[in-house]
Amino acid sequence: MQNHQLFYQLSEFLLSFIGGLLLLAIWQTIQQKFKKKLVSEITIKRFDKGLLFIGLSILVWSISALLGIIYQYCHIDHWFKLISMNMFSILNSLFLILALYYLDNSPSYLYNNKKSTIRIILFFVGLSIISLMIALTFGETIKTYGLRLNTIPDLILSMVISWFLTISLFRTFVNRAMKTIAFIAVFSVIILFATQLPLVFDLEAYSFIIDLIKLTVKTTLIYVFLVLGTSWALELAQLPEATTMKIDFIDWNKIIINIPTKNIINQEVNFGKKTTQFNNLLKFAIRRKYAPEKEMCIEVYNGGEILSQTYLTRIIDNINSILNLEEDHKINRNDFFTFIGQAKYRIRFLPAHIEINSQLLQEFTNNLDNPVYKDFKSLI
């Protein structure tokens, strides 16, 4: 084994192993510190899985690097090496896709429904199997064509994953007002994908530079994921306790909200001509208070009941504007809405702390534009 390859694989193993453990430690802390808060709001077990799967995908990098060292020193059979490395490629891809499935800023077609997710996973597995069959049938390098045919399916797989990661991480950090981190994340994903291109053409002479760049961008991505995990933990820590929050729909376009930690004490919000914002908020409240738990959520995506997350953001921005809150007391979207998964959101207010004027409720549920909400009348 060349010295630089040993250095690269040892460095990748140590950095990925430590990074993966740190991510899992953050996940465990969230489970321990905030589980009670989250369970009090909903019993559906979906929290923290995104961070868990990211940590596992990073650990796959470390295990793969460690096995690479073992294979070189122990002279493991070539076919066994190809099979095991291919399996790790599948695992890494699956963990990343499962992680993105739980990010509320990932592309909507990842989580429109469970069938689409299963199709994507099967597509990734299929590409990996094709890559494995090519490698076992023709060998690792096809000199006739001057490239490694078995790397092409993996390259396609990496391209799809990179696209999903680029969109998801950029949106996530921009929404958290971390534009610098957003651009760093995008740049790292693109460069990491680019380092796989030389493998197709078997450019052994440039392996040192390629490995150095790959190690740098992988380390950067681990830092990015750590920032993401830490920011999420901070968001959960700053969330107002749902048990202290109250909302009262007193009339059309008028609500009274109470969030003591935000210094909002029984303040009235008049949406005025912003009827769509009021109606959307009322939909969330009715579902939360009267619907069965599985129907408390609303799908928010192009084609869903609410077409875009922008509609949720506008509700919060309008409330902040009307109440003229100080910067430290402004409401965030996460204070009002919880992302459940599969593009579904639910209002955080507890059912017992939601009041809706009876006449307003009657008019809304009888409106022909709200046919779904008639089904909840038997529960009212």
C-alpha positions in Angstrom: 0.0 0.0 0.0 1.3 3.4 -0.9 2.0 5.7 2.0 -0.4 8.4 0.9 -3.2 5.8 0.5 -2.6 4.6 4.0 -2.6 8.1 5.3 -5.8 8.9 3.5 -7.7 5.8 4.7 -6.5 6.2 8.3 -7.5 9.8 8.3 -10.9 9.1 6.8 -11.5 6.3 9.3 -10.6 8.5 12.3 -12.4 11.7 11.2 -15.5 9.8 10.1 -15.6 7.7 13.2 -15.3 10.7 15.5 -17.7 12.7 13.4 -20.3 9.9 13.4 -20.0 9.4 17.1 -20.5 13.2 17.7 -23.6 13.2 15.6 -25.0 10.2 17.4 -24.1 11.9 20.7 -26.1 15.0 19.7 -29.0 12.7 18.7 -28.9 10.9 22.0 -28.8 14.3 23.9 -31.9 15.4 22.0 -33.6 12.2 22.9 -32.9 12.5 26.5 -33.4 16.3 27.0 -36.3 17.0 24.7 -38.2 13.7 24.5 -40.6 14.7 27.2 -41.4 18.0 25.4 -41.9 16.3 22.0 -44.0 13.4 23.3 -46.3 15.8 25.1 -47.2 17.2 21.7 -47.5 14.1 19.6 -47.1 10.3 20.1 -46.0 9.6 16.5 -42.3 8.5 16.7 -40.6 10.4 14.0 -38.3 12.9 15.8 -34.5 12.9 15.5 -34.4 10.2 12.9 -32.9 12.5 10.3 -29.9 13.2 12.5 -29.6 9.5 13.4 -29.4 8.4 9.8 -26.8 11.1 9.0 -24.7 9.9 11.8 -25.0 6.3 10.5 -24.0 7.4 7.0 -20.8 9.0 8.3 -20.0 5.9 10.3 -20.3 3.9 7.0 -17.5 6.0 5.6 -15.3 5.1 8.6 -16.0 1.4 8.4 -15.4 1.4 4.7 -12.0 3.1 5.1 -11.0 0.6 7.9 -11.9 -2.4 5.7 -9.9 -0.8 2.8 -6.8 -0.9 5.1 -7.6 -4.5 6.2 -8.0 -5.7 2.6 -4.7 -4.3 1.6 -2.7 -5.8 4.4 -4.5 -9.2 4.5 -4.7 -9.6 0.7 -8.4 -10.3 0.7 -9.8 -11.8 -2.5 -10.7 -9.2 -5.2 -14.3 -10.4 -5.6 -15.0 -10.2 -1.9 -13.6 -6.7 -1.7 -15.9 -5.6 -4.6 -19.0 -7.1 -3.0 -18.3 -5.6 0.4 -17.5 -2.1 -0.9 -20.6 -2.2 -3.1 -22.7 -3.0 -0.1 -21.2 -0.1 1.8 -22.1 2.2 -1.1 -25.7 1.0 -0.9 -25.8 1.5 2.9 -24.4 5.0 2.6 -26.9 6.0 -0.1 -29.8 4.5 1.8 -28.9 6.3 5.1 -28.6 9.6 3.3 -31.9 9.3 1.5 -33.6 8.2 4.8 -32.1 11.3 6.5 -33.3 13.6 3.8 -36.8 12.1 4.1 -37.0 13.7 7.5 -35.7 17.2 6.6 -38.5 19.6 6.0 -36.5 21.5 3.4 -35.6 18.6 1.2 -37.3 18.2 -2.3 -41.0 17.5 -2.0 -40.8 14.5 -4.3 -38.7 12.7 -1.7 -41.6 12.5 0.7 -44.9 13.1 -1.2 -45.8 9.6 -0.2 -44.2 6.4 1.0 -44.4 4.8 -2.5 -42.1 7.5 -4.0 -39.6 6.9 -1.2 -39.6 3.1 -1.8 -39.1 3.7 -5.5 -36.1 5.9 -4.9 -34.6 3.3 -2.5 -35.2 0.5 -5.0 -33.6 2.6 -7.8 -30.5 3.1 -5.7 -30.3 -0.6 -4.8 -30.8 -1.5 -8.5 -27.9 0.8 -9.6 -25.6 -0.7 -6.9 -26.4 -4.3 -8.0 -25.7 -3.4 -11.7 -22.4 -1.9 -10.6 -21.6 -5.1 -8.7 -22.5 -7.4 -11.6 -20.3 -5.3 -14.0 -17.4 -5.5 -11.6 -17.7 -9.3 -11.1 -18.2 -10.0 -14.8 -15.7 -7.8 -16.5 -13.3 -6.9 -13.7 -12.6 -3.5 -12.1 -10.9 -1.9 -15.1 -12.0 -2.3 -18.7 -8.8 -1.4 -20.6 -10.5 -1.7 -24.0 -12.6 1.4 -23.3 -10.0 3.1 -21.0 -12.5 3.4 -18.1 -14.0 1.5 -15.2 -17.4 0.5 -16.3 -18.4 -0.7 -12.8 -18.0 2.9 -11.5 -20.6 4.4 -13.9 -23.7 3.1 -12.0 -22.2 4.4 -8.7 -21.4 7.7 -10.4 -25.1 8.0 -11.4 -26.1 7.1 -7.8 -23.7 9.7 -6.4 -25.1 12.3 -8.9 -28.7 11.8 -7.7 -27.6 11.8 -4.0 -25.5 15.0 -4.6 -28.5 16.7 -6.2 -30.7 15.9 -3.2 -28.1 16.9 -0.7 -27.3 20.2 -2.5 -31.0 21.3 -2.5 -31.8 20.1 1.0 -28.7 21.5 2.8 -28.9 24.9 0.9 -32.6 25.4 1.8 -32.0 24.2 5.4 -29.2 26.6 6.2 -30.7 29.6 4.3 -33.9 29.1 6.3 -31.7 29.1 9.5 -30.1 32.4 8.4 -26.7 30.6 7.8 -26.1 31.5 4.2 -22.3 31.1 4.5 -22.7 27.5 5.7 -25.3 26.9 2.9 -22.7 27.8 0.2 -20.0 25.8 2.0 -22.3 22.8 2.1 -23.2 23.1 -1.6 -19.5 23.6 -2.7 -18.4 20.6 -0.6 -21.1 18.3 -2.1 -20.2 19.4 -5.7 -16.5 18.9 -5.1 -17.0 15.5 -3.5 -19.0 14.4 -6.5 -16.3 15.7 -8.8 -13.6 13.6 -7.0 -15.4 10.5 -8.2 -15.0 11.4 -11.9 -11.3 10.5 -12.1 -12.1 7.0 -10.8 -14.1 6.3 -14.0 -11.0 7.0 -16.1 -8.6 5.3 -13.7 -6.3 8.3 -13.3 -3.8 6.7 -10.9 -1.2 9.4 -11.4 -3.4 12.0 -9.7 -4.6 9.7 -6.8 -2.7 11.7 -4.2 -4.4 15.0 -5.1 -7.8 13.4 -5.5 -7.5 11.7 -2.1 -6.4 14.9 -0.4 -9.3 16.9 -1.9 -11.8 14.1 -1.0 -10.5 14.0 2.6 -10.9 17.8 2.9 -14.5 17.9 1.5 -15.6 14.9 3.6 -14.2 16.6 6.7 -16.0 19.8 5.7 -19.3 17.9 5.2 -18.9 16.3 8.7 -18.5 19.8 10.1 -21.6 21.0 8.2 -23.6 18.1 9.6 -22.4 18.9 13.1 -23.5 22.5 12.7 -26.9 21.2 11.5 -27.3 18.9 14.4 -26.2 21.6 16.9 -28.6 24.2 15.4 -31.4 21.7 15.6 -30.7 21.1 19.3 -30.6 24.8 19.9 -34.0 25.3 18.1 -35.6 22.6 20.3 -34.1 24.2 23.4 -35.6 27.6 22.5 -39.1 26.3 21.5 -41.8 27.6 23.9 -43.4 24.9 26.0 -46.6 23.8 24.3 -48.3 23.7 27.7 -47.9 27.5 28.1 -49.2 28.4 24.6 -52.8 29.3 23.9 -54.7 30.4 20.8 -58.3 31.6 20.6 -60.1 32.2 17.3 -62.6 34.9 18.4 -64.0 36.0 14.9 -63.2 35.9 11.3 -59.6 37.0 10.7 -59.1 37.6 14.5 -57.2 35.6 17.0 -55.8 36.0 20.5 -52.5 34.3 21.3 -50.7 33.7 24.5 -46.9 32.7 24.5 -45.4 33.9 27.7 -41.8 33.0 26.8 -42.1 35.3 23.8 -43.6 38.1 26.0 -46.9 37.7 24.2 -49.7 37.8 26.8 -53.3 37.6 25.4 -52.5 39.8 22.4 -55.0 40.2 19.5 -53.9 39.6 15.9 -56.2 40.9 13.2 -55.3 39.4 9.8 -57.5 41.9 8.0 -57.5 41.2 4.3 -55.0 38.3 4.8 -57.9 35.8 4.6 -55.9 32.9 3.2 -53.4 33.1 6.1 -56.2 33.1 8.7 -58.0 30.2 6.9 -54.9 28.1 6.8 -54.2 28.7 10.5 -57.8 27.8 11.3 -57.5 24.6 9.3 -54.5 23.5 11.5 -56.4 24.5 14.7 -59.5 22.5 13.8 -57.5 19.4 12.8 -55.4 19.6 16.0 -58.4 20.0 18.3 -61.0 17.8 16.7 -59.5 15.3 14.2 -58.0 11.9 15.1 -54.2 12.0 15.6 -53.4 10.6 12.1 -55.4 13.4 10.5 -54.1 16.3 12.7 -51.5 17.1 10.0 -51.8 19.0 6.7 -49.7 18.1 3.7 -47.7 21.1 2.5 -46.3 20.8 -1.0 -47.3 21.5 -4.6 -50.5 19.5 -4.9 -51.2 19.2 -1.2 -53.9 20.9 0.8 -51.5 23.9 1.3 -49.3 24.4 -1.7 -46.0 25.6 -0.2 -44.1 26.2 3.0 -44.2 29.8 2.1 -47.8 30.0 3.2 -46.7 28.9 6.7 -43.9 31.4 6.8 -46.3 34.2 5.8 -48.5 33.5 8.7 -45.6 33.9 11.1 -44.2 37.0 9.4 -47.6 38.6 9.5 -48.1 37.9 13.2 -44.7 39.4 14.0 -45.5 42.4 11.9 -48.9 43.1 13.5 -47.6 42.6 17.0 -44.5 44.6 16.3 -42.4 42.3 18.4 -38.8 42.9 19.4 -36.1 40.9 17.6 -35.6 38.6 20.6 -39.3 37.9 21.0 -40.2 37.3 17.4 -42.0 34.1 16.6 -40.3 31.5 14.5 -42.2 29.0 12.2 -41.0 26.2 14.4 -42.7 27.8 17.4 -46.1 27.4 15.7 -45.7 24.4 13.4 -44.0 21.0 13.8 -42.8 19.0 10.8 -43.9 15.4 11.1 -42.5 13.9 7.9 -43.9 13.1 4.4 -44.5 16.9 3.8 -46.9 16.9 6.8 -47.1 19.7 9.4 -49.1 20.1 12.6 -49.8 23.1 14.8 -47.9 22.9 18.2 -50.8 24.2 20.3 -52.3 21.5 22.5 -56.0 20.7 21.8 -57.0 21.9 25.3 -55.4 25.2 24.6 -57.2 25.9 21.3 -60.5 27.8 21.4 -62.6 28.4 18.4 -65.8 30.5 18.3 -68.7 28.2 17.8 -70.3 30.3 15.1 -67.0 30.7 13.3 -66.5 26.9 13.5 -70.0 26.2 12.1 -69.6 28.5 9.2 -66.1 27.2 8.3 -67.1 23.5 8.4 -70.3 24.1 6.4 -68.4 26.0 3.7 -68.3 24.0 0.4 -64.6 25.0 0.0 -63.8 22.9 3.1 -65.5 19.5 2.4 -62.9 17.5 4.4 -63.7 19.4 7.6 -67.3 18.3 7.6 -66.0 14.8 8.6 -64.8 16.3 11.9 -68.2 17.7 12.8 -69.2 14.4 14.6 -66.2 14.9 16.9 -67.1 18.5 17.7 
